[in-house]
Amino acid sequence: MKRAFKWVGAVLGLALLVTVGVSGWAYARAMGKVQRHWDIQPAAVAVPDDEASVKEGQRLFGARGCRKCHGDDAAGALILDVPLLGTVYGANLTRGAGSAVLAYTDVDWVRTVRHGIKPSGYPTEVMDSKEYQYMTDGDLGLILSYLRSAPPVDRQNPPLKITALSYIFHGLDWLDVTTADQVDHERRHDAEVAPSAAPEFGKYVLRLQCQGCHGETLSGGKLSGAPGLPIPPNLTPDDETGLGKWTYADFTTAMRTGKRPDGRMIDPFMPWDAYAAMSEDELTAVWTYLRAQPPRKFGGR
């Protein structure tokens, strides 16, 4: 019996040693990503200043997902408050006191949004640049036209508080804290993807707004390394686990009101209230593209 206890103790000790070693390696790897300096000099985009462009930019600020982190007033919102992972607020993007962007040039905006790199050259933390690298010049210019004219809000949001566990997960590639190393910094960006109800436009919208959570195949599944987060569902037209039995009316109702066909509400982690700003053409294009995908079983991401 004593020998058995010794063996158990040895195994547990070895497991602890391996865990500590792997955690230390992962944390160091994460710090390497966080502290890496990038020299990226992208081209600026044209920023219109007419009233129609500002209004469309405000709509896109919601429809492209910016509002989920930066709030209805663009002055920042609570993104995450999980003791094990940290507390994160979106930055104040207005020109009020506490603004994070008062000194931003047009190039700084492009570098931050599409490359995930701050004006200092260090990576942004908790910014969806992995998806926003695909944003067209036209969309980005319109959003910037709105932010330039947004009413200033005086708000000093709390600084990022990211736990060591989050950085360990980041080092293991289980959680994205920075995304600069996942961006193609040489990418040539389209000036415009013409808005329409065509599936090609739907593919563009999905790439920006949906694939980050629902996966490359849009079949959903657990988000790796993010304990406690809701599990994104399957968006492919699979009858049993996806949207195969949904109608277009079901889809638009879910996107506009957050209500599924069975009456259940979509988890607020999915920012349907921001995506409700999507136009009818955008919703039609997304739906048409989704229906054209091969049915896949849930969980393939």
Residue, then its C-alpha position, 0 to 999 in steps of 0.5 A: m500500500k505504501r508503495a502505491f501511495k509513493w507511485v501516486g505521489a510521484v505521478l502527481g508531482l510529475a504532473l505538477l512539474v509539467t504543468v508549471g513548466v508548460s505554464g511558464w513556457a506559455y506565459a513567456r511566449a505570450m509576453g513575447k507576443v505582447q512585447r513585440h515591436w512592429d514597424i508597420q506603415p500602412a496607407a491611409v484611407a479616404v475619409p469622407d465628411d458629408e452628412a450621408s457618409v457620417k450617417e452610414g458610418q454610424r450604421l456601420f459602427g453597429a453593423r460591423g460590430c464596433r459598438k459591441c466593445h465601444g458602446d452606443d456612444a463610442a466611448g467604451a463599454l464593458i467587454l469582459d469581467v471574469p475573475l479568472l480572465g480579467t476585466v476589459y473595457g473598450a476604449n473611448l473613441t470620441r474626442g472627450a476627456g479620457s479619449a484613447v485616440l485624440a492624437y491619432t492620425d489617419v494612418d494610426w487608425v488603419r494600423t490599429v483597426r486592420h493590423g492590431i498595432k498601436p501607434s507605439g508599434y506594440p500590439t493592441e490587446v483584445m482587438d478583433s484585427k484578425e477579422y477586421q484585416y479584411m475590412t474594405d477601405g470604403d467601410l473603414g473610411l465611413i466608420l472613421s467619418y462617423l467617429r470624427s464627428a461623434p459627440p465628445v464623451d468625457r469618460q476615463n475607462p478603467p485600464l485593461k486588467i488581464t490575468a496571468l491565466s489569460y496570458i498562459f492561454h494566449g501563449l498556448d494559442w487557446l485565447d487571443v489577447t493580441t492578434a497582430d501575429q495573425v494578420d497578413h500585413e502585406r494584404r492588398h485591401d479592396a477599395e469597396v465590396a459593392p453592397s448588394a443582396a448577392p452571396e459574395f457580399g454576404k461572404y464579406v460580411l460573414r468574414l468580418q463579423c461571424q467567422g471569429c466565433h462560428g469558425e472558418t466552416l461556420s459550423g460552430g463549436k466551443l471556443s478553445g481555451a475560453p472557459g465559461l463563454p457561450i458555445p457558438p452554434n452551427l450556421t450551416p444548413d444542417d437540419e439537425t444541428g444547424l439552420g437547415k429548418w430555419t426560414y429567412a423570416d426566422f433568420t431576420t427575426a433572430m438578427r433584429t430581435g434576438k429571438r430564435p424560432d422556438g422563442r428562446m433568446i440568443d445569448p447576449f454574448m452574440p451582439w445581435d443588438a448591434y448587428a440589428a443595424m444591418s441593412e436588408d441587403e446585408l441580411t439577404a446576402v448573408w442568408t443567401y451565402l449561408r444557404a449555399q454552404p454544404p450542411r455540416k455537423f455542429g462543432g467543426r468550426 
